[in-house]
């Protein structure tokens, strides 16, 4: 999910923030910088505490295992292909070149997914986009940063304003309450396919003339009419983590434990409060907000050529830098398991950090760069490829 000031990627838990971020004195950052951090941190909480976030995490890493050759059974490959298509439908469109004015919203079904509807939004006359999880993720995070900081107000910008514009189209009264829109976004993400749920719940509110005044009213209404909650399987995450970060000469136990425990923590917070992110933000209790950030910790934060860390497990700081490596490999391989002609995603970090294994070739075309003779000089990406027994190129 790339943004003007920062980005996050479903599945690969990291945060990127453009511009220098003052970590020691956060209050000295500009409102936009502070808002960007909250926006991206909101995504992190979404990933580890919602059904859709769990699904995105497992889907990306199942795809990653296929790319590195860990999935070979034909039935598994076919299941992954179907999951890829399913995911492309439920995440919805991710780019729009212009501001939009909604002219119609309708529910459609796909022949390959007869049980799972999707939402088509017509705009600016004869154009259309698919409304799905990405728009909900981004709309919620934008509402979060707007609640706390004096940021630039966006108007009809995709994807940040999509949920607000949909509310204006279907039930205008709800669009006047940012906290209630944010709550509906968060509750929708407790479904694997959040787009149709968001529309269905919003239409039910309109039809019953239900007008909430606070977040808890939205939660109560949804609980009375739907059976939703954080759904996921600890064993599936644990199994994936052992495939990606196996038992080997590198001690990955800290990373495995930290990631798994974030989902467990997200589940506990969700059991106590179905809208814990919305309440956390809208209550504007900065002491409690800081407590939650300390409790969850931070995934790797990329900022101005450096990696900031804040991951703790059992009272000890965990080095989670290597969590960035699967993201780099994922971006370098295509679905034919061939290396793409492109730079390494981590090249700029290695260059700025003056790493001894960095080569200019990393910033041009990674697959043309040879392995270095010594294991001690292998860059993390090459070290992972060697660990996975992935051939570097087909030269």
C-alpha positions in Angstrom: 0.0 0.0 0.0 2.1 2.9 -1.3 1.3 6.4 -0.1 2.6 9.9 -0.6 4.3 10.0 2.8 4.8 6.4 3.6 3.8 2.8 2.8 3.1 -0.6 4.2 2.7 -4.0 2.6 0.1 -6.6 3.4 1.7 -9.7 4.9 5.2 -8.3 5.0 5.1 -6.4 8.3 7.1 -3.3 7.9 6.6 0.5 7.8 8.2 3.0 5.4 8.1 6.7 6.2 9.5 9.3 3.9 11.4 12.3 5.3 13.4 12.3 8.5 11.4 11.0 11.5 12.5 12.2 14.9 12.0 9.1 17.0 13.5 10.5 20.3 11.3 13.5 20.3 8.2 12.5 18.4 6.3 15.6 19.2 8.9 17.7 17.3 7.9 16.1 14.0 5.5 18.0 11.8 1.8 17.1 12.0 2.0 15.4 8.6 5.0 13.3 9.8 3.1 12.4 13.0 0.0 11.6 11.1 1.9 9.4 8.6 3.4 7.4 11.5 -0.1 6.8 13.0 -1.5 6.0 9.5 1.2 3.3 8.9 1.0 2.0 12.5 -2.7 1.7 12.1 -2.0 -0.6 9.1 0.3 -2.7 11.3 -2.5 -3.1 13.9 -5.0 -3.9 11.1 -2.7 -6.7 9.8 -2.2 -8.5 13.1 -5.7 -8.1 14.6 -8.3 -8.6 11.9 -9.5 -11.5 9.9 -8.7 -9.9 6.6 -5.2 -9.0 7.9 -4.6 -12.6 8.9 -5.8 -13.8 5.5 -3.5 -11.3 3.7 -0.5 -12.4 5.8 -1.0 -16.1 5.1 -1.9 -15.5 1.4 1.3 -13.4 0.7 3.6 -15.9 2.5 2.0 -18.9 0.7 2.7 -17.1 -2.5 6.2 -16.4 -1.4 6.8 -20.1 -0.6 5.6 -20.9 -4.2 8.0 -18.4 -5.7 11.0 -19.9 -3.8 10.1 -23.4 -4.9 8.7 -24.7 -1.6 5.3 -25.5 -3.2 5.5 -28.2 -5.9 2.4 -30.4 -5.5 -0.1 -29.7 -8.4 -3.1 -29.5 -6.1 -1.3 -27.0 -3.9 -0.4 -24.9 -6.9 -3.9 -25.0 -8.2 -5.2 -24.0 -4.7 -2.7 -21.1 -4.6 -3.9 -20.0 -8.1 -7.4 -19.8 -6.9 -6.4 -18.0 -3.7 -4.5 -15.4 -5.9 -7.6 -14.8 -7.9 -9.8 -14.6 -4.9 -7.5 -12.2 -3.2 -7.4 -9.9 -6.3 -11.2 -9.7 -6.1 -11.6 -9.0 -2.3 -8.7 -6.5 -2.2 -10.3 -4.5 -5.0 -8.7 -1.9 -7.2 -5.7 0.0 -5.9 -5.2 2.9 -8.2 -7.3 5.6 -9.7 -5.8 8.5 -11.8 -8.4 11.1 -10.9 -10.7 12.4 -8.2 -14.0 10.6 -8.3 -17.7 11.3 -8.0 -19.8 8.2 -7.3 -22.8 7.7 -9.7 -23.8 4.2 -8.8 -22.9 1.2 -6.5 -23.9 -2.3 -7.2 -23.1 -5.9 -6.1 -21.9 -8.4 -8.7 -20.8 -12.0 -8.7 -17.9 -13.7 -10.5 -18.4 -17.1 -12.2 -15.3 -18.5 -10.4 -16.5 -17.2 -7.0 -20.3 -17.7 -7.0 -20.5 -17.5 -3.2 -18.5 -14.3 -2.9 -20.0 -11.1 -4.3 -17.9 -8.0 -5.0 -18.7 -4.4 -5.2 -18.6 -2.2 -8.3 -18.6 1.5 -7.9 -19.4 3.6 -11.0 -17.9 7.1 -11.0 -17.5 10.1 -13.3 -20.1 8.9 -15.7 -19.0 5.6 -17.3 -15.9 4.6 -15.3 -15.8 2.1 -12.5 -13.6 0.5 -9.9 -13.9 -2.5 -7.5 -14.4 -1.5 -3.9 -12.6 -3.9 -1.5 -10.3 -4.3 1.4 -7.6 -1.9 0.2 -10.1 1.1 0.2 -11.3 0.1 3.6 -7.8 -0.2 5.0 -6.7 3.2 3.6 -9.9 5.0 4.5 -9.7 3.8 8.1 -6.0 4.8 8.4 -6.7 8.2 6.9 -9.6 8.8 9.3 -7.2 7.8 12.2 -4.5 10.3 11.4 -7.1 13.0 10.7 -8.6 12.4 14.2 -5.3 13.1 15.9 -3.3 15.6 13.8 -3.8 18.7 11.8 -3.0 17.1 8.4 -3.8 18.0 4.9 -7.5 17.3 4.3 -8.2 15.1 1.3 -11.3 15.4 -0.9 -12.5 12.6 -3.1 -9.1 11.1 -3.3 -8.7 7.4 -4.0 -8.4 5.3 -1.9 -8.4 7.5 1.3 -11.8 9.0 0.8 -13.7 6.1 -0.7 -15.5 4.9 2.4 -16.5 8.5 3.2 -17.9 9.0 -0.3 -19.7 5.7 -0.2 -21.3 6.7 3.1 -22.4 10.0 1.6 -23.9 8.2 -1.4 -25.8 5.5 0.6 -26.4 7.0 4.0 -25.2 10.7 4.2 -25.9 11.0 8.0 -23.2 8.5 8.8 -20.6 10.4 6.8 -20.9 13.3 9.3 -19.4 11.1 12.0 -15.8 10.1 11.3 -15.6 7.9 14.4 -18.6 5.9 13.2 -17.3 5.5 9.7 -13.9 4.4 11.1 -15.7 1.8 13.4 -17.6 0.4 10.4 -14.3 0.1 8.5 -12.7 -1.8 11.4 -15.7 -4.1 11.8 -15.8 -4.9 8.1 -12.1 -6.0 8.3 -13.2 -8.7 10.7 -14.6 -10.4 7.6 -12.4 -12.1 5.0 -14.3 -10.2 2.2 -14.8 -6.8 3.8 -16.1 -4.8 0.8 -19.6 -6.4 0.5 -20.0 -6.5 4.3 -19.3 -2.8 4.5 -22.0 -2.0 1.9 -24.5 -4.5 3.4 -24.1 -3.2 7.0 -24.3 0.4 5.8 -27.5 -0.3 3.8 -29.0 -2.0 6.8 -28.3 1.0 9.0 -30.0 3.2 6.4 -33.0 1.0 6.0 -33.6 0.8 9.8 -32.8 4.5 10.2 -30.2 3.6 12.7 -28.0 6.7 13.5 -25.2 5.9 16.0 -23.8 8.7 18.1 -20.6 6.9 19.2 -18.4 3.9 18.4 -20.0 1.5 20.8 -23.4 2.1 19.2 -22.0 0.8 15.9 -20.5 -2.3 17.6 -23.8 -3.1 19.3 -25.7 -2.7 16.1 -23.4 -5.0 14.2 -23.3 -7.6 17.0 -27.1 -7.7 17.0 -27.3 -8.4 13.3 -24.1 -10.3 12.3 -21.8 -12.8 13.7 -18.3 -11.4 13.2 -14.9 -11.5 14.9 -11.2 -12.1 14.5 -10.8 -15.5 12.8 -7.5 -17.1 12.3 -5.4 -20.2 13.1 -2.3 -20.0 15.2 -1.0 -23.3 13.7 -1.1 -22.0 10.2 0.9 -18.9 11.0 3.4 -21.0 13.0 3.8 -23.5 10.2 4.4 -20.7 7.6 7.0 -19.0 9.9 9.0 -22.2 10.2 9.0 -22.5 6.4 10.2 -18.9 5.9 12.5 -18.7 8.9 13.6 -22.3 9.3 15.8 -23.9 12.0 19.3 -23.4 10.6 22.6 -21.7 11.4 20.8 -18.4 11.7 18.8 -18.1 14.8 15.3 -17.0 13.6 13.5 -17.9 16.9 13.2 -14.3 17.9 11.5 -13.3 14.7 9.2 -16.3 14.7 8.2 -15.7 18.3 7.7 -12.0 17.8 5.5 -12.3 14.7 3.4 -15.1 16.2 2.9 -13.2 19.5 1.7 -10.1 17.6 -1.2 -12.0 16.2 -1.9 -13.5 19.6 -1.8 -10.1 21.2 -4.1 -8.7 18.4 -6.5 -11.5 19.1 -6.6 -10.7 22.8 -7.2 -7.0 22.2 -9.9 -7.9 19.7 -11.7 -10.2 22.2 -11.8 -7.4 24.7 -12.9 -4.7 22.3 -14.1 -5.4 18.7 -13.2 -1.8 17.7 -10.1 -1.4 19.8 -8.2 0.6 17.1 -11.1 3.1 16.6 -11.6 3.6 20.3 -7.8 3.9 20.8 -7.7 6.7 18.2 -11.0 8.5 18.8 -10.6 8.7 22.6 -7.4 10.7 22.0 -5.8 9.4 25.2 -2.2 9.7 24.2 -0.9 8.0 27.3 -2.9 4.9 26.4 -2.0 5.2 22.8 1.7 5.2 23.8 1.1 2.2 26.0 -0.5 0.2 23.1 2.4 1.1 20.8 4.9 -0.1 23.5 2.8 -3.2 24.1 2.7 -4.2 20.4 6.1 -2.8 19.5 7.0 -1.8 16.0 7.9 -3.8 12.9 11.0 -2.6 11.0 10.6 1.0 10.1 12.5 2.2 7.0 13.2 5.9 7.2 15.8 8.0 5.3 18.1 5.1 4.5 18.0 3.7 8.0 16.1 0.9 9.8 14.5 1.8 13.1 13.5 -1.0 15.4 11.2 -1.3 18.4 10.3 -5.0 18.7 10.3 -6.6 22.2 9.6 -10.2 23.3 9.6 -11.3 26.9 11.2 -8.1 27.9 14.1 -8.3 25.5 14.7 -6.4 22.3 14.4 -8.5 19.2 16.4 -7.7 16.0 13.8 -7.9 13.3 15.9 -6.5 10.4 15.8 -9.8 8.6 12.0 -9.6 8.3 12.7 -7.3 5.3 14.5 -10.0 3.3 11.5 -12.1 2.2 9.9 -8.9 1.0 13.0 -8.2 -1.2 13.0 -11.8 -2.6 9.2 -11.7 -3.2 9.7 -8.6 -5.3 12.6 -10.1 -7.3 10.9 -13.3 -8.4 8.0 -13.7 -10.9 5.4 -16.4 -10.9 7.5 -18.6 -13.2 10.1 -18.5 -10.4 12.5 -16.5 -12.5 14.4 -13.4 -11.4 13.1 -10.1 -12.8 15.4 -7.6 -14.3 15.2 -5.0 -11.5 17.2 -3.6 -8.6 17.0 -5.2 -5.2 14.4 -3.6 -2.9 17.0 -3.3 -0.2 19.8 -1.9 -2.3 19.4 1.7 -1.2 19.5 0.7 2.5 22.7 -1.3 1.9 24.3 1.6 0.0 23.5 4.2 2.6 24.6 1.8 5.4 27.9 1.2 3.5 27.5 -2.5 3.8 30.6 -4.4 2.7 28.6 -6.7 0.5 26.9 -3.9 -1.4 27.5 -3.7 -5.2 26.3 -1.1 -7.7 24.9 -4.0 -9.6 22.4 -4.4 -6.7 20.9 -1.0 -7.7 20.7 -1.9 -11.4 19.8 -5.5 -11.9 20.2 -7.8 -8.9 20.1 -11.1 -10.8 23.3 -10.1 -12.7 25.2 -9.9 -9.4 27.2 -13.0 -8.7 27.4 -14.7 -5.3 30.5 -13.6 -3.3 32.9 -16.5 -2.5 32.7 -16.2 1.2 29.6 -17.0 3.3 30.6 -14.2 5.6 30.3 -11.7 2.8 26.9 -12.9 1.5 24.3 -10.1 1.6 21.1 -11.1 3.5 19.2 -11.6 0.3 21.8 -14.0 -1.2 22.1 -15.7 2.2 18.4 -16.4 2.2 18.5 -17.6 -1.4 21.3 -20.0 -0.6 19.4 -21.2 2.5 16.3 -21.9 0.3 18.5 -23.5 -2.4 17.1 -21.0 -4.9 19.4 -20.8 -8.0 20.4 -17.1 -8.5 19.8 -16.9 -12.2 19.4 -19.0 -15.3 22.5 -17.4 -17.0 
